[in-house]
Amino acid sequence: MQYLPNMIFAIILIIAIGFFVKNVKKLIRNIKLGLDVDVSDNKSQRLRNMTMIAFGQSKMVRRPIAGFLHAIVYVGFIVINIEVIEIIIDGLFGTHRVFAFLGTFYDVLIGSFEVFALLVLVAVIVFWIRRNIIKLKRFWKNEMTSWPKNDANYILYFEMVLMCLFLIMNAVDQTIQIMPGTPENHYVEAGSYPISQFLVPLFQGFNFESAVIVERAAWWLHIVGILIFLNYLYYSKHLHILLAFPNTYFGSLKPKGQVNNLEAVTKEVKMMMDPSVDPFAAAPEGAEEEVPAKFGASDVQDLSWVQLLSAYTCTECGRCTSSCPANLTGKKLSPRKVMMDTRDRLEEVGKNIDANNGVFKDDGKQLLGDYISHEELWACTTCNACVEECPISINPLSIILEMRRYLVMEQSAAPSELNNMMSNIENNGAPWPYNQMDRLNWKNE
Amino acid sequence: MSDELKVPTMADYMAEGKQPEVLFWVGSAGSFDDRAKKITKAFVKILNKANVDFAVLGTEESCTGDVAKRAGNEFLFQMQALMNIEVLNAYEVKKIVTCDPHSFNCLKNEYPSLGGNYEVVHHTQFIQDLIASGRLEVEGELYKGKRITFHDPCYLGRANNEYDAPRTVLESTKANIVEMKRHKLNALCCGAGGAQMFKEPEKGDMDINVLRTEDALKTKPNIIATGCPYCNTMMTDGIKAKEKEKDVAVLDIAELIANNENL
C-alpha cells in the first residue's frame, strides 16, 4: 500500500501525456492537410527569427504594457516549470523535495520561483482586468463570441489557481518543516520562501496531520492542474505557447510586399505567349496526365501547411484587427477572424476525417462563403498592417489573397468595378480606359 | 521657370546606340491620372535639373499588373509582367526608378522570379541619392519652417522597409517635419491599396482616407507630403471631405522639391 500514491501518480502522468501526444498527432495530421511549401532555405536566418521573435519576444514589446506583463508570465512559466521536474520525480519515487540536497542553490531556485509566482499572479490579474473590467476594444470585437472570450478567461483562471496552489503548498511545507517533534521527518528543511512565508500564519494552528493533508492536497491539485492545462492547450488559443516557435521559424523571410507568383499560372501564360506552341499537340508519350490545378483557395486544403500552422498558432490577441484600416472604419473584415475561421474549419475537416475512417467526406461546406464572406475579402487594402502587428509572424493577408485568387480565377466573382479595371488592363495596358499610344502625352500637356 | 521638359525614350537612346543611366517607370497613374501627371512632371524637372541620363518607355510601357495581382487575377498579372519583362530585357535595362510604390514593389519583388532582374528604386530614394552625391542641391527656402507631415505609403514603408529616404529628402527643405501618431511601421493605409482604388469601399462607418486625413490634421500641418500617386488622391479627397483644402496642401515629395527649387 505504501506505493499506492506513486502508482496513482504514474498512471495519471501516463494518461495525461498519452492524451496530449494523441492530440499533438492529430494537430500535425491536420496541419499536413495543407499544400506542401518549401521552407528549407535560410536555416540560420530562420533560427535567428525564432530566437528573436518567439524566444526573445521582440515584437511583443511594441505595445509596452501588454508586452511587459506578457514577458513576466512567459519567463515565469519557463522558470516555474523547472519545479515541475522536481514534482514529477517526487511523485514517481515517493521522495520529497528531491533537489533539496542542492542547498543554497535550491534556496535560490525556490525563492525565485516564488517571486515569479507572485509576479505572474499579479500580471494575470491585470490581464483579467484589461479583458473584463476595462474591456479593451480588441478583446470585444465581433469575432470574440462566447467561446473565445471564455477560453481567454479560463486560461487566466487556470494560471491564478496554479500560482496560488504553488504558494500554499510552500507555505504549509515550511510550517511542517519547523514543527517541533515532527515524527520521521519526511519534510526536510530546505528552500527559501520569500513570498509564501507571509501565508504561514494561516496554518499556524494546524497539527501535523492536518498540515500534511493541506500540503498534499495543494501538491496534488497543483500537478494535476498542470497536466489538465497541458491537455487543454489543444482545444484553446493557448496553443501559441508551443506553436509560436515553429511558426516564427517557418514565417516568411521575403519583403512583406512580395506576393508569391503562382507557378502553374506561369506555365500557362508562357504557353499562351509562345507562338511555337501547338495547343492541339498530344501530350508527349509517358507524360503523366496533368491534374488541372485549382487556382487560389476555397477551403483549408488549398492553403499551405504553414498557413494552417499559423491558424493553430493564433492566440486571438487582436493586434492585427486593431490596426486593420478596414476594421477601424467599420468594415466586416477582421484579420483575426480570418485566422480563427481557418482554424475552426480545419478542426471541422479534421473531425470529419476522424469520423469517416481517415477519409474526408464532402460536407457541402468550405472556408470561403461558409466561414469567410466575399465582403470581408474585398474590404482588404493589402496594407500589411496585420502582418506587421502579429507578434508571432502570422500572415492573414496571404490567406485573403489566396481566396481572392479563387474568386477571380475560378469563379470570375470579382466586384464589377474590378472586372472593368481588369478588362482595361487587358485591352489597353492601364487600369483606366486610355489608349496605350497616349501614354506619353503628359510630356506635352 | 524651366524650359521644355526633356523626356527621351528608350527607343531614342537605342537609335543612338546608348544606354541611359536609369529607366523612369512612369506607371499608369503617372501617365494618365491628371493629378499624378503633375507628380511625373515634377520628378522629370528634378531629373533634368540634376542632368540625369534617363529615359522612359513611353508607348512601350504597360501596366505592371500589380493591381490585377492584388485583386486576385494572377493570370493577368503574369501576362503583363512577362510582356513588360520582354521589353525591359530587350533594352537591357539595369536600373529603374518610379514614383509609384506599387510599381516599385512589384518590379522589385515580383518580377525577378519571372525573369526580370533590375535594380529598382523609389523616386524618394533616387532624389535622396542625388542630394547625397551632390548632383542636386536643395537651396530654396519656400518650405523653411513649414509644418509638413509625411504619410508613409504601405508599399514603400511596411512592404519594403523604407522609411528614411522620404524624410531625409523632406529635411533638406528645412521644413518642420511633424509625425502623425501612427507613422512608419504603424502608419495607417490611405485606403487605396489592394485594388480598392478602383472600387467603392465595402460597407462601413467611414472611409479609410477620411480617418487617415484626421490622423494627419491632428498634427496641424501646412502640407501633407505623400510618396505615392494613389495616396495623394486619397489624402486630397480626405482634405476636401474635411473642407480643409484652403489650409492644407497635399503634395508629393517630388513636387515639394521641384517647387522649392522653383523648377
HADDOCK unambig.tbl for C-alpha pairs under 7 A between the chains (distance, minus, plus):
assign (segid A and resid 255 and name CA) (segid B and resid 159 and name CA) 5.98 0.50 0.50
assign (segid A and resid 255 and name CA) (segid B and resid 160 and name CA) 5.75 0.50 0.50
assign (segid A and resid 256 and name CA) (segid B and resid 158 and name CA) 6.77 0.50 0.50
assign (segid A and resid 256 and name CA) (segid B and resid 159 and name CA) 4.48 0.50 0.50
assign (segid A and resid 256 and name CA) (segid B and resid 160 and name CA) 6.63 0.50 0.50
assign (segid A and resid 257 and name CA) (segid B and resid 105 and name CA) 6.34 0.50 0.50
assign (segid A and resid 257 and name CA) (segid B and resid 155 and name CA) 6.25 0.50 0.50
assign (segid A and resid 257 and name CA) (segid B and resid 159 and name CA) 4.00 0.50 0.50
assign (segid A and resid 257 and name CA) (segid B and resid 160 and name CA) 6.36 0.50 0.50
assign (segid A and resid 258 and name CA) (segid B and resid 109 and name CA) 5.43 0.50 0.50
assign (segid A and resid 258 and name CA) (segid B and resid 110 and name CA) 6.17 0.50 0.50
assign (segid A and resid 259 and name CA) (segid B and resid 110 and name CA) 6.94 0.50 0.50
assign (segid A and resid 265 and name CA) (segid B and resid 75 and name CA) 6.09 0.50 0.50
assign (segid A and resid 266 and name CA) (segid B and resid 78 and name CA) 6.67 0.50 0.50
assign (segid A and resid 269 and name CA) (segid B and resid 75 and name CA) 6.93 0.50 0.50
assign (segid A and resid 269 and name CA) (segid B and resid 78 and name CA) 6.95 0.50 0.50
assign (segid A and resid 269 and name CA) (segid B and resid 79 and name CA) 6.21 0.50 0.50
assign (segid A and resid 325 and name CA) (segid B and resid 188 and name CA) 6.47 0.50 0.50
assign (segid A and resid 325 and name CA) (segid B and resid 189 and name CA) 6.36 0.50 0.50
assign (segid A and resid 325 and name CA) (segid B and resid 208 and name CA) 6.30 0.50 0.50
assign (segid A and resid 326 and name CA) (segid B and resid 208 and name CA) 7.00 0.50 0.50
assign (segid A and resid 329 and name CA) (segid B and resid 204 and name CA) 5.91 0.50 0.50
assign (segid A and resid 329 and name CA) (segid B and resid 205 and name CA) 5.49 0.50 0.50
assign (segid A and resid 329 and name CA) (segid B and resid 206 and name CA) 5.22 0.50 0.50
assign (segid A and resid 329 and name CA) (segid B and resid 207 and name CA) 6.37 0.50 0.50
assign (segid A and resid 329 and name CA) (segid B and resid 208 and name CA) 6.12 0.50 0.50
assign (segid A and resid 330 and name CA) (segid B and resid 204 and name CA) 4.26 0.50 0.50
assign (segid A and resid 330 and name CA) (segid B and resid 205 and name CA) 4.83 0.50 0.50
assign (segid A and resid 330 and name CA) (segid B and resid 206 and name CA) 6.91 0.50 0.50
assign (segid A and resid 331 and name CA) (segid B and resid 202 and name CA) 6.47 0.50 0.50
assign (segid A and resid 331 and name CA) (segid B and resid 203 and name CA) 5.82 0.50 0.50
assign (segid A and resid 331 and name CA) (segid B and resid 204 and name CA) 4.39 0.50 0.50
assign (segid A and resid 375 and name CA) (segid B and resid 202 and name CA) 6.78 0.50 0.50
assign (segid A and resid 379 and name CA) (segid B and resid 201 and name CA) 6.80 0.50 0.50
assign (segid A and resid 379 and name CA) (segid B and resid 202 and name CA) 5.59 0.50 0.50
assign (segid A and resid 380 and name CA) (segid B and resid 194 and name CA) 6.47 0.50 0.50
assign (segid A and resid 381 and name CA) (segid B and resid 191 and name CA) 6.23 0.50 0.50
assign (segid A and resid 381 and name CA) (segid B and resid 192 and name CA) 6.57 0.50 0.50
assign (segid A and resid 381 and name CA) (segid B and resid 193 and name CA) 4.50 0.50 0.50
assign (segid A and resid 381 and name CA) (segid B and resid 194 and name CA) 4.24 0.50 0.50
assign (segid A and resid 381 and name CA) (segid B and resid 196 and name CA) 6.27 0.50 0.50
assign (segid A and resid 382 and name CA) (segid B and resid 193 and name CA) 6.01 0.50 0.50
assign (segid A and resid 382 and name CA) (segid B and resid 194 and name CA) 4.82 0.50 0.50
assign (segid A and resid 383 and name CA) (segid B and resid 154 and name CA) 5.46 0.50 0.50
assign (segid A and resid 383 and name CA) (segid B and resid 189 and name CA) 6.02 0.50 0.50
assign (segid A and resid 383 and name CA) (segid B and resid 193 and name CA) 6.47 0.50 0.50
assign (segid A and resid 384 and name CA) (segid B and resid 158 and name CA) 6.68 0.50 0.50
assign (segid A and resid 384 and name CA) (segid B and resid 159 and name CA) 6.95 0.50 0.50
assign (segid A and resid 401 and name CA) (segid B and resid 70 and name CA) 6.97 0.50 0.50
assign (segid A and resid 401 and name CA) (segid B and resid 72 and name CA) 6.30 0.50 0.50
assign (segid A and resid 404 and name CA) (segid B and resid 71 and name CA) 6.51 0.50 0.50
assign (segid A and resid 404 and name CA) (segid B and resid 72 and name CA) 4.76 0.50 0.50
assign (segid A and resid 405 and name CA) (segid B and resid 72 and name CA) 3.90 0.50 0.50
assign (segid A and resid 405 and name CA) (segid B and resid 73 and name CA) 6.02 0.50 0.50
assign (segid A and resid 408 and name CA) (segid B and resid 72 and name CA) 5.77 0.50 0.50
assign (segid A and resid 408 and name CA) (segid B and resid 73 and name CA) 5.95 0.50 0.50
assign (segid A and resid 409 and name CA) (segid B and resid 73 and name CA) 6.18 0.50 0.50
assign (segid A and resid 417 and name CA) (segid B and resid 198 and name CA) 6.50 0.50 0.50
assign (segid A and resid 417 and name CA) (segid B and resid 199 and name CA) 5.40 0.50 0.50
assign (segid A and resid 418 and name CA) (segid B and resid 198 and name CA) 6.27 0.50 0.50
assign (segid A and resid 418 and name CA) (segid B and resid 199 and name CA) 6.30 0.50 0.50
assign (segid A and resid 421 and name CA) (segid B and resid 198 and name CA) 6.74 0.50 0.50
assign (segid A and resid 422 and name CA) (segid B and resid 68 and name CA) 6.36 0.50 0.50
assign (segid A and resid 425 and name CA) (segid B and resid 63 and name CA) 6.72 0.50 0.50
assign (segid A and resid 429 and name CA) (segid B and resid 62 and name CA) 4.81 0.50 0.50
assign (segid A and resid 429 and name CA) (segid B and resid 63 and name CA) 5.08 0.50 0.50
assign (segid A and resid 430 and name CA) (segid B and resid 28 and name CA) 5.54 0.50 0.50
assign (segid A and resid 430 and name CA) (segid B and resid 62 and name CA) 6.57 0.50 0.50
assign (segid A and resid 430 and name CA) (segid B and resid 63 and name CA) 5.09 0.50 0.50
assign (segid A and resid 436 and name CA) (segid B and resid 59 and name CA) 5.86 0.50 0.50
assign (segid A and resid 437 and name CA) (segid B and resid 59 and name CA) 5.15 0.50 0.50
assign (segid A and resid 438 and name CA) (segid B and resid 59 and name CA) 6.85 0.50 0.50
assign (segid A and resid 439 and name CA) (segid B and resid 31 and name CA) 5.49 0.50 0.50
assign (segid A and resid 439 and name CA) (segid B and resid 32 and name CA) 6.94 0.50 0.50
assign (segid A and resid 439 and name CA) (segid B and resid 58 and name CA) 5.92 0.50 0.50
assign (segid A and resid 439 and name CA) (segid B and resid 59 and name CA) 5.33 0.50 0.50
assign (segid A and resid 440 and name CA) (segid B and resid 31 and name CA) 6.59 0.50 0.50
assign (segid A and resid 440 and name CA) (segid B and resid 58 and name CA) 5.09 0.50 0.50
assign (segid A and resid 440 and name CA) (segid B and resid 59 and name CA) 6.30 0.50 0.50
assign (segid A and resid 442 and name CA) (segid B and resid 31 and name CA) 6.36 0.50 0.50
assign (segid A and resid 442 and name CA) (segid B and resid 37 and name CA) 6.41 0.50 0.50
assign (segid A and resid 443 and name CA) (segid B and resid 5 and name CA) 7.00 0.50 0.50
